[in-house]
Amino acid sequence: MEYGLVAGWLALYLVLLRAGQPVAARLLPWHGSGLALPVALAVLWLVTFWVGHLALGPAVWLGVAVLVGAAILLDIRSGADPIPAGYLEAAAVFTVAFLFLVAVRAVDPAIVPGGGEKFLDFGLLKSLVRADALPAEDVWFAGRPFSYYYGGHLLAAALTRLTGTAGRFAYNLALAGFYATLVTAVYGLAGQVAASRGASRRLGAALGAFFVGVAANLLAAGRLLVWLVPGGEGVAAALGAPVEGLAAGPGEFSYWSASRVIADDPADFATYTPPNALTINEFPLFAWLNGDMHAHMMSTAFLVLVAGLCFAYYRTDADRVRRRRLLLLGAIPAVGGLVAVTNTWSFPSVAGLVLVTVVLAPAAPRSLLPAPARSRLGTDDDLRGELRRVGVGLLVAGGVLALGVAWSLPFWVTSVTSRTVAVFPDRSSLGELLVVHGVFLAVFAGYLYVRGADTLGTRRARLGAVASVAVVGVAAALDVAALGLVAPLVALGWLFARRPGLPGLAPARADGGAEGDGNPDSGDGAVAAGGGSRRPGFEAVLLVAGAGLVVLVEFVFIRENVGRMNTVFKTYMQVWVLWSLAAGAALAWLLARLGGWRGRTVRVGAALLLVSASIYGGFALANHFTSEADIARTDDPTLDGLAYLDVRHPGEAPAIRWLDGREGRPTILTAAPGGYTWYSPEGDGASAPASLTGLPAVLGWFHEAQYRGEEAYSTRLRAVELLYSGAPNQQAVLAERYDLRYVYVGPAERARYDVTVGERPWTEVARAFEDVTVYRVNASALGESEYLD
């Protein structure tokens, strides 16, 4: 185990956490320790991204200098203590989360082609570590820049350069860092949202961290219940539900199936098996157990940072500090640009979160405008005023989106896609949605019911609950289950936040509170039963924003050859993060709000819910650390993602390591197309020489057809075939066209091609290994070749 590397990376993260605190404190109305690390990483990334188009190596160090310089300057101006308030708490949370995931990765560190996108992620990381400037050369499409969102990999590459770590170790250390950053950010923000409602900050923080870092959907809990209840297996079989996993006994548990609950066609829900459920519904714990360092995971902490800036806006007084709210809105596009390059799927959510915040905030959106424009718009006390709020909110959100594009402009210039927006895909069934989102829906249902009882009275709240159930049933019958399920959440959250025309409701204070609130920054003090704010706060914004995303993917998706799989896949991770923040604050408020038998009932229900959400993690982690199954383990714990090569692929491992030692970015030739297996009898290869070294191949995985279009992909695929087994003149022309430097001939290449390239006078054996021969292309001899005349 590489304890020195673990200590070094942890120290770097904690230094960045400290450096980010002064900047976070300048933006946020509290000390902002939980969000200090995303702030620091955002500053480092923005400098690296922009200056990196000139020189990537110096850009990383310049980013560090800008961050540290800003921290020192702000510390001097504010007279901050060497260890600011909240730093030790945030550092402790980060350390626990970081070491937890280091332990998880240490027993299964392998960067393998199957079961995810690890080859893509590692190829991006390695190529960015090798690159002299941005945009880096595509590891699977030599001579062209990446046509993929690479912002998170750029950040990982910057940390790799700062620490001088080999990529095979940096992959797993960066992965642990992204997880810990997310957990710490949610801990910090959920606690502040809870405190602003008069609940315990630490309870809200702990609940938020649990939901985002530990909790899972209800599939495992449901299947365990089927197994425990006498006759449950027979009942499940009679209903057509899949009897597998925990339903067939604890020994049959698989961590994979919980991420494939939603079938591609809802009609198949009763009979599907996980490999055929094409729609992916990942949640954070599954994603990090699976071990991809993928875009939808690396963007999450920065989405929380956007939510934190929105929360600061929400709590800022409209009349006194208009300039401060404009400052916050001005900071969001910079983070939005980072999100766009890291995970483009999350970029629209930045604008959506801003829209909901601006519309639902106590401060009227028109107060952002100059005085003459404000006076012309009038007040917000009627329906037209509400529509004006939405209109101004749309303008603000559109401006944030446009400025976010400007902050990430070089990415849009070099990255293009042929994918288009489509509508009306197959929709999810009510059962699927309850399994996937049930943990959060249970919290929100109780939260909104109590809010309704507080504001409208118990009788009306009960009638509203019955009406909501009826809406869900009707919507499910009409095949719009998601609309029926979240429409009451959106409507009630929106109405309670805005309260137009509801009887007996006092107007909200400008800071988002209501009369009777405790000190919003009071730290640990929980309100007494019956006390605290009875009006929704920013948790309602988070609830509505997440619900909007759930509905959106039921009616709109990005057209690909996998249906709406990626749309649900990449969007549901955002929903999980936003709803973890909301649920942490809402559940803390519920536990503080109710006393007597109602309070005891809520506590019992909360305990059952938390246990149900933990069942998956308990079984998954137990299997992960104790299973004898082949998960590319090594004999001893290690963070070396390539240690498995000597065990799994001993004939190719030395050749790949030799290529990895080449300087610069020489173009290589390997079998194409690559896929999700290392090698098959049909000659399918995983593009391992390119993916594991960062050296650009003429053509790699079949994903390039999606990125570049079928015509460009087919042209390269034919070129690879000719370079291995074509006529001498064809090979010479193509070798010069693609600036070819090395030809890799291993098992996949021999199975697929009648290899003749090694017979040409302009190639020579660079190194011969047990199963691989690597040929060097002599550029000068190629230029003198008769075949180029």
ZAMARGU-4260 file (C-alpha; in steps of 0.2 Angstrom, whole numbers, plus 5000, padded with zeros to 4 digits):
<rodrens>
0) 5000/5000/5000 | 5007/5017/4995 | 5004/5026/5012 | 5016/5040/5007 | 5006/5045/4992
5) 4990/5044/5002 | 4997/5056/5015 | 5004/5067/5001 | 4988/5069/4992 | 4978/5071/5008
10) 4990/5085/5013 | 4988/5094/4996 | 4969/5093/4998 | 4969/5100/5016 | 4980/5114/5010
15) 4969/5118/4996 | 4954/5118/5008 | 4963/5131/5019 | 4967/5141/5004 | 4949/5141/4998
20) 4942/5147/5014 | 4945/5166/5012 | 4938/5166/4995 | 4923/5156/5001 | 4920/5167/5016
25) 4920/5182/5004 | 4906/5175/4993 | 4896/5166/5007 | 4887/5174/5022 | 4894/5161/5033
30) 4912/5154/5035 | 4909/5142/5020 | 4921/5129/5026 | 4912/5115/5018 | 4912/5123/5001
35) 4930/5130/5002 | 4938/5115/4993 | 4926/5117/4978 | 4930/5135/4978 | 4949/5132/4978
40) 4948/5119/4965 | 4937/5130/4954 | 4950/5144/4955 | 4964/5132/4951 | 4954/5125/4937
45) 4949/5141/4929 | 4967/5147/4928 | 4974/5131/4922 | 4960/5130/4908 | 4963/5147/4901
50) 4982/5148/4902 | 4984/5130/4898 | 4979/5134/4880 | 4996/5142/4879 | 5006/5131/4891
55) 4998/5118/4902 | 5012/5114/4914 | 5016/5133/4919 | 4997/5136/4920 | 4995/5123/4934
60) 5008/5132/4945 | 5000/5149/4940 | 4984/5143/4946 | 4991/5138/4963 | 5000/5155/4964
65) 4983/5164/4960 | 4974/5154/4973 | 4987/5156/4987 | 4989/5175/4983 | 4971/5178/4984
70) 4970/5168/5000 | 4984/5178/5008 | 4977/5195/5002 | 4960/5191/5009 | 4967/5184/5025
75) 4977/5200/5028 | 4962/5212/5024 | 4950/5202/5035 | 4962/5198/5049 | 4957/5180/5049
80) 4964/5167/5061 | 4978/5155/5055 | 4965/5141/5057 | 4948/5149/5053 | 4931/5144/5060
85) 4925/5128/5053 | 4941/5123/5045 | 4945/5108/5057 | 4927/5102/5055 | 4928/5102/5036
90) 4945/5094/5036 | 4939/5080/5048 | 4924/5076/5036 | 4935/5077/5021 | 4949/5066/5029
95) 4936/5052/5034 | 4928/5052/5017 | 4944/5052/5008 | 4952/5038/5018 | 4936/5028/5016
100) 4937/5028/4997 | 4955/5025/4997 | 4952/5009/5007 | 4938/5004/4994 | 4949/5007/4979
105) 4964/4999/4987 | 4956/4981/4986 | 4950/4984/4968 | 4961/4997/4960 | 4961/4990/4942
110) 4958/5001/4927 | 4949/4988/4916 | 4939/4990/4900 | 4923/4981/4906 | 4910/4987/4918
115) 4911/5005/4914 | 4922/5019/4906 | 4939/5017/4915 | 4949/5016/4899 | 4941/5032/4893
120) 4944/5041/4910 | 4962/5035/4912 | 4966/5039/4893 | 4959/5056/4896 | 4970/5058/4912
125) 4986/5051/4904 | 4984/5062/4888 | 4982/5078/4899 | 4997/5073/4909 | 5007/5071/4893
130) 5000/5087/4884 | 5010/5103/4882 | 4995/5113/4879 | 4976/5112/4878 | 4966/5105/4869
135) 4975/5089/4872 | 4976/5076/4858 | 4962/5063/4857 | 4969/5047/4863 | 4958/5037/4852
140) 4958/5048/4837 | 4976/5054/4833 | 4979/5072/4827 | 4962/5079/4833 | 4958/5086/4850
145) 4946/5078/4862 | 4927/5079/4857 | 4922/5075/4875 | 4920/5085/4891 | 4937/5083/4900
150) 4936/5097/4914 | 4936/5084/4928 | 4951/5075/4920 | 4960/5091/4918 | 4958/5095/4937
155) 4964/5077/4941 | 4979/5080/4929 | 4983/5096/4937 | 4984/5088/4954 | 4994/5074/4947
160) 5007/5086/4940 | 5007/5096/4957 | 5011/5080/4966 | 5022/5072/4953 | 5012/5056/4955
165) 5012/5042/4941 | 4995/5041/4933 | 4992/5023/4938 | 4992/5029/4956 | 4984/5046/4953
170) 4968/5039/4945 | 4963/5031/4962 | 4969/5045/4973 | 4960/5058/4962 | 4944/5047/4963
175) 4945/5047/4982 | 4947/5066/4982 | 4932/5069/4971 | 4921/5058/4982 | 4927/5067/4998
180) 4925/5084/4990 | 4907/5080/4986 | 4903/5073/5004 | 4912/5088/5012 | 4902/5101/5001
185) 4886/5093/5005 | 4889/5092/5023 | 4893/5110/5024 | 4879/5116/5013 | 4865/5105/5020
190) 4870/5110/5038 | 4868/5128/5034 | 4852/5126/5025 | 4845/5116/5041 | 4852/5130/5052
195) 4843/5143/5042 | 4827/5135/5046 | 4831/5134/5065 | 4836/5115/5065 | 4852/5108/5071
200) 4866/5112/5059 | 4876/5097/5062 | 4861/5085/5061 | 4857/5092/5044 | 4875/5091/5039
205) 4877/5073/5044 | 4860/5068/5036 | 4865/5077/5020 | 4882/5068/5020 | 4873/5052/5023
210) 4861/5053/5009 | 4875/5058/4996 | 4889/5047/5002 | 4881/5031/5009 | 4863/5030/5005
215) 4856/5020/4990 | 4839/5017/4982 | 4827/5005/4989 | 4830/4990/4978 | 4841/4980/4990
220) 4829/4984/5005 | 4814/4978/4995 | 4822/4962/4989 | 4828/4959/5007 | 4810/4961/5013
225) 4804/4948/5000 | 4817/4936/5007 | 4813/4939/5025 | 4794/4938/5024 | 4787/4920/5024
230) 4781/4916/5006 | 4788/4933/5000 | 4797/4925/4986 | 4782/4916/4980 | 4772/4932/4980
235) 4785/4941/4971 | 4785/4928/4957 | 4767/4928/4956 | 4767/4947/4953 | 4780/4944/4940
240) 4794/4954/4950 | 4812/4948/4947 | 4816/4935/4961 | 4835/4937/4961 | 4848/4946/4972
245) 4843/4948/4990 | 4826/4941/4986 | 4834/4924/4983 | 4845/4926/4998 | 4860/4936/5004
250) 4872/4926/4995 | 4865/4931/4978 | 4867/4950/4981 | 4875/4960/4967 | 4880/4978/4969
255) 4877/4981/4950 | 4858/4978/4949 | 4853/4993/4959 | 4859/5004/4946 | 4848/4996/4933
260) 4831/4997/4940 | 4822/5007/4926 | 4820/4996/4911 | 4821/5003/4894 | 4803/4999/4891
265) 4792/5001/4906 | 4782/4986/4900 | 4797/4975/4904 | 4798/4981/4922 | 4791/4965/4929
270) 4802/4953/4920 | 4818/4962/4916 | 4835/4956/4921 | 4848/4969/4925 | 4859/4967/4909
275) 4843/4971/4898 | 4838/4986/4908 | 4846/4999/4897 | 4842/5014/4907 | 4855/5018/4920
280) 4850/5025/4937 | 4866/5027/4946 | 4868/5035/4963 | 4885/5041/4971 | 4889/5025/4981
285) 4887/5014/4967 | 4897/5025/4955 | 4912/5026/4967 | 4911/5008/4971 | 4911/5004/4952
290) 4927/5015/4951 | 4925/5025/4935 | 4932/5043/4936 | 4918/5049/4925 | 4911/5066/4921
295) 4895/5064/4930 | 4904/5060/4946 | 4917/5074/4945 | 4905/5088/4942 | 4894/5085/4957
300) 4904/5095/4970 | 4904/5110/4958 | 4885/5108/4956 | 4884/5109/4975 | 4895/5125/4974
305) 4882/5133/4962 | 4869/5128/4975 | 4879/5136/4989 | 4880/5152/4979 | 4861/5152/4975
310) 4858/5149/4994 | 4869/5165/4998 | 4858/5174/4985 | 4842/5167/4993 | 4847/5174/5010
315) 4853/5191/5004 | 4842/5206/5009 | 4835/5214/4993 | 4834/5232/4999 | 4852/5234/5007
320) 4864/5223/4996 | 4858/5223/4978 | 4877/5224/4974 | 4880/5208/4984 | 4867/5198/4975
325) 4874/5204/4958 | 4891/5198/4964 | 4884/5181/4968 | 4876/5179/4951 | 4892/5185/4943
330) 4902/5171/4951 | 4890/5157/4946 | 4894/5158/4927 | 4913/5155/4931 | 4908/5139/4940
335) 4895/5135/4927 | 4909/5136/4914 | 4919/5123/4924 | 4903/5112/4925 | 4901/5113/4906
340) 4918/5107/4902 | 4918/5094/4916 | 4900/5087/4912 | 4890/5096/4899 | 4875/5087/4904
345) 4875/5097/4921 | 4877/5114/4913 | 4859/5117/4909 | 4855/5113/4928 | 4866/5127/4933
350) 4854/5139/4924 | 4839/5129/4930 | 4844/5131/4948 | 4847/5150/4946 | 4830/5151/4938
355) 4821/5143/4953 | 4832/5152/4966 | 4828/5169/4958 | 4810/5166/4956 | 4807/5159/4974
360) 4819/5170/4984 | 4811/5182/4995 | 4819/5196/4986 | 4809/5201/4971 | 4819/5197/4954
365) 4815/5215/4948 | 4826/5222/4963 | 4841/5216/4952 | 4836/5229/4939 | 4840/5247/4939
370) 4828/5258/4948 | 4818/5265/4933 | 4815/5247/4927 | 4810/5241/4944 | 4797/5255/4945
375) 4789/5251/4928 | 4787/5232/4933 | 4776/5236/4948 | 4774/5224/4962 | 4773/5205/4964
380) 4757/5204/4974 | 4746/5197/4960 | 4746/5183/4946 | 4754/5195/4934 | 4767/5199/4947
385) 4771/5181/4948 | 4773/5179/4929 | 4784/5194/4929 | 4795/5185/4943 | 4796/5170/4931
390) 4800/5181/4916 | 4814/5191/4925 | 4821/5174/4932 | 4822/5167/4914 | 4832/5182/4909
395) 4844/5180/4923 | 4846/5161/4920 | 4848/5165/4901 | 4862/5177/4906 | 4870/5165/4917
400) 4870/5152/4903 | 4877/5164/4891 | 4891/5169/4902 | 4895/5151/4907 | 4898/5148/4888
405) 4909/5163/4888 | 4919/5156/4903 | 4921/5139/4894 | 4922/5146/4876 | 4938/5136/4870
410) 4929/5120/4874 | 4914/5124/4863 | 4926/5129/4849 | 4935/5112/4849 | 4921/5100/4854
415) 4906/5097/4843 | 4893/5084/4843 | 4880/5077/4831 | 4868/5072/4844 | 4851/5081/4844
420) 4837/5083/4856 | 4822/5072/4855 | 4805/5071/4864 | 4793/5058/4871 | 4804/5043/4875
425) 4797/5027/4884 | 4793/5033/4901 | 4796/5026/4918 | 4783/5016/4928 | 4777/5021/4945
430) 4785/5006/4953 | 4802/5010/4946 | 4801/5028/4951 | 4797/5024/4969 | 4811/5011/4970
435) 4824/5024/4963 | 4818/5040/4972 | 4808/5032/4987 | 4820/5037/5000 | 4819/5056/4996
440) 4800/5055/4992 | 4797/5049/5009 | 4806/5063/5017 | 4798/5076/5006 | 4781/5069/5008
445) 4782/5070/5027 | 4790/5087/5026 | 4777/5095/5015 | 4763/5087/5025 | 4769/5096/5041
450) 4772/5112/5032 | 4754/5111/5025 | 4747/5107/5042 | 4757/5122/5049 | 4751/5134/5036
455) 4734/5128/5030 | 4728/5118/5045 | 4728/5099/5048 | 4711/5096/5039 | 4717/5104/5023
460) 4734/5096/5024 | 4725/5079/5025 | 4714/5083/5010 | 4729/5089/5001 | 4738/5072/5005
465) 4723/5062/4998 | 4722/5073/4983 | 4741/5070/4980 | 4739/5051/4981 | 4724/5053/4968
470) 4735/5063/4956 | 4748/5050/4957 | 4736/5036/4953 | 4728/5045/4938 | 4745/5050/4931
475) 4752/5032/4933 | 4736/5026/4923 | 4740/5039/4910 | 4758/5033/4908 | 4765/5050/4915
480) 4769/5043/4932 | 4783/5055/4935 | 4772/5070/4932 | 4760/5064/4945 | 4773/5059/4957
485) 4783/5075/4957 | 4769/5088/4952 | 4763/5089/4970 | 4780/5091/4976 | 4783/5105/4964
490) 4766/5113/4967 | 4767/5113/4986 | 4785/5118/4987 | 4782/5132/4975 | 4766/5138/4984
495) 4774/5137/5001 | 4789/5146/4996 | 4779/5160/4987 | 4763/5159/4996 | 4752/5170/4984
500) 4735/5171/4991 | 4736/5158/5004 | 4726/5163/5019 | 4734/5167/5036 | 4752/5167/5029
505) 4763/5181/5034 | 4775/5188/5021 | 4793/5181/5021 | 4807/5191/5028 | 4820/5197/5016
510) 4833/5184/5022 | 4821/5169/5018 | 4816/5167/5036 | 4800/5170/5046 | 4795/5177/5063
515) 4801/5165/5076 | 4816/5158/5067 | 4831/5155/5078 | 4848/5161/5073 | 4852/5154/5056
520) 4870/5153/5060 | 4868/5146/5077 | 4878/5130/5074 | 4871/5116/5085 | 4856/5122/5094
525) 4840/5113/5089 | 4824/5122/5091 | 4811/5115/5104 | 4796/5105/5098 | 4784/5116/5089
530) 4797/5130/5087 | 4808/5135/5072 | 4803/5142/5055 | 4786/5136/5049 | 4790/5143/5031
535) 4800/5133/5018 | 4817/5140/5014 | 4830/5135/5002 | 4826/5117/5004 | 4811/5120/4994
540) 4821/5127/4980 | 4832/5112/4980 | 4816/5101/4980 | 4808/5110/4965 | 4825/5110/4955
545) 4827/5091/4957 | 4809/5087/4954 | 4810/5097/4938 | 4824/5086/4932 | 4815/5070/4936
550) 4800/5076/4925 | 4811/5083/4911 | 4820/5066/4907 | 4803/5058/4905 | 4798/5069/4890
555) 4815/5076/4883 | 4831/5066/4880 | 4847/5067/4869 | 4845/5056/4854 | 4858/5042/4854
560) 4859/5024/4849 | 4855/5019/4867 | 4838/5027/4869 | 4837/5039/4884 | 4850/5029/4894
565) 4863/5043/4895 | 4850/5056/4898 | 4843/5047/4913 | 4860/5041/4918 | 4869/5059/4919
570) 4853/5068/4925 | 4849/5057/4940 | 4866/5059/4948 | 4861/5078/4948 | 4844/5074/4956
575) 4853/5063/4969 | 4864/5077/4974 | 4851/5091/4975 | 4839/5080/4984 | 4852/5075/4996
580) 4855/5093/5001 | 4836/5096/5002 | 4832/5079/5012 | 4846/5082/5025 | 4839/5100/5029
585) 4821/5094/5028 | 4823/5079/5039 | 4833/5089/5052 | 4819/5101/5052 | 4806/5088/5054
590) 4815/5080/5069 | 4817/5097/5077 | 4799/5103/5073 | 4788/5089/5080 | 4787/5084/5099
595) 4776/5071/5108 | 4770/5056/5099 | 4771/5064/5082 | 4789/5067/5085 | 4792/5049/5091
600) 4783/5043/5075 | 4794/5054/5064 | 4810/5048/5073 | 4805/5029/5071 | 4800/5032/5053
605) 4817/5041/5050 | 4827/5027/5058 | 4818/5014/5047 | 4821/5025/5031 | 4839/5027/5035
610) 4842/5009/5038 | 4833/5004/5022 | 4844/5016/5013 | 4859/5008/5021 | 4856/4990/5017
615) 4863/4991/4999 | 4879/4999/5006 | 4881/4986/5020 | 4880/4971/5008 | 4890/4980/4994
620) 4904/4985/5005 | 4905/4968/5014 | 4906/4959/4997 | 4918/4972/4991 | 4930/4969/5005
625) 4928/4950/5008 | 4922/4942/4991 | 4933/4929/4983 | 4925/4934/4966 | 4938/4940/4953
630) 4937/4959/4953 | 4955/4961/4946 | 4962/4960/4964 | 4980/4960/4968 | 4988/4950/4982
635) 4991/4965/4993 | 4981/4982/4994 | 4987/4994/4982 | 4982/5010/4973 | 4991/5005/4957
640) 4978/5004/4944 | 4989/4994/4932 | 4996/4981/4944 | 4983/4968/4937 | 4992/4968/4921
645) 5005/4956/4927 | 4992/4944/4932 | 4979/4946/4919 | 4989/4950/4904 | 5007/4945/4907
650) 5011/4944/4889 | 5006/4962/4885 | 5010/4971/4901 | 5029/4974/4897 | 5025/4981/4880
655) 5012/4993/4887 | 5024/4999/4900 | 5038/5001/4887 | 5026/5012/4877 | 5021/5022/4892
660) 5040/5026/4894 | 5040/5035/4877 | 5043/5054/4878 | 5030/5066/4870 | 5015/5060/4861
665) 5020/5049/4846 | 5006/5041/4837 | 5003/5023/4838 | 4993/5010/4828 | 4983/4997/4837
670) 4968/4986/4832 | 4952/4995/4830 | 4938/4996/4835 | 4941/4993/4853 | 4927/4988/4865
675) 4923/4983/4882 | 4933/4967/4882 | 4952/4966/4882 | 4953/4953/4868 | 4941/4941/4860
680) 4943/4927/4847 | 4935/4939/4834 | 4950/4951/4837 | 4941/4964/4846 | 4953/4974/4857
685) 4951/4986/4871 | 4963/4999/4864 | 4974/4996/4879 | 4990/5002/4872 | 4983/5019/4869
690) 4971/5020/4884 | 4984/5015/4897 | 4998/5026/4890 | 4990/5041/4884 | 4998/5039/4867
695) 4986/5044/4853 | 4981/5029/4842 | 4975/5031/4824 | 4958/5024/4830 | 4952/5017/4847
700) 4936/5013/4854 | 4919/5013/4844 | 4914/5028/4854 | 4923/5039/4841 | 4908/5035/4829
705) 4897/5044/4841 | 4909/5058/4844 | 4915/5061/4826 | 4901/5054/4815 | 4900/5038/4805
710) 4909/5044/4790 | 4925/5050/4799 | 4925/5034/4810 | 4923/5023/4795 | 4937/5032/4786
715) 4949/5029/4800 | 4943/5011/4803 | 4948/5007/4785 | 4964/5016/4787 | 4969/5005/4802
720) 4965/4989/4792 | 4976/4995/4777 | 4990/5000/4788 | 4991/4983/4795 | 4988/4972/4780
725) 4986/4983/4764 | 4997/4986/4749 | 5014/4994/4752 | 5009/5011/4743 | 4993/5012/4754
730) 5003/5009/4770 | 5016/5022/4766 | 5003/5035/4762 | 4993/5032/4777 | 5008/5031/4789
735) 5014/5048/4783 | 4996/5055/4784 | 4994/5050/4802 | 5012/5054/4807 | 5013/5036/4813
740) 5028/5032/4824 | 5024/5015/4832 | 5015/4999/4827 | 5008/4988/4840 | 5006/4969/4835
745) 4999/4959/4849 | 4985/4945/4850 | 4971/4956/4845 | 4980/4963/4830 | 4986/4945/4824
750) 4968/4938/4826 | 4961/4952/4816 | 4973/4956/4802 | 4986/4948/4790 | 5000/4959/4797
755) 5012/4965/4783 | 5017/4982/4790 | 5032/4974/4799 | 5039/4969/4782 | 5041/4986/4775
760) 5058/4994/4774 | 5053/5010/4784 | 5049/4999/4799 | 5060/4991/4811 | 5057/4981/4827
765) 5058/4993/4842 | 5055/4979/4855 | 5050/4961/4855 | 5040/4954/4870 | 5032/4938/4874
770) 5016/4941/4865 | 5019/4958/4857 | 5031/4965/4844 | 5032/4984/4843 | 5038/4991/4827
775) 5046/5008/4825 | 5042/5019/4810 | 5057/5027/4803 | 5051/5044/4797 | 5066/5048/4787
780) 5066/5031/4778 | 5047/5033/4775 | 5050/5050/4767 | 5062/5042/4755 | 5051/5028/4751
785) 5047/5024/4733 | 5029/5022/4737 | 5027/5040/4741 | 5033/5046/4724
</rodrens>
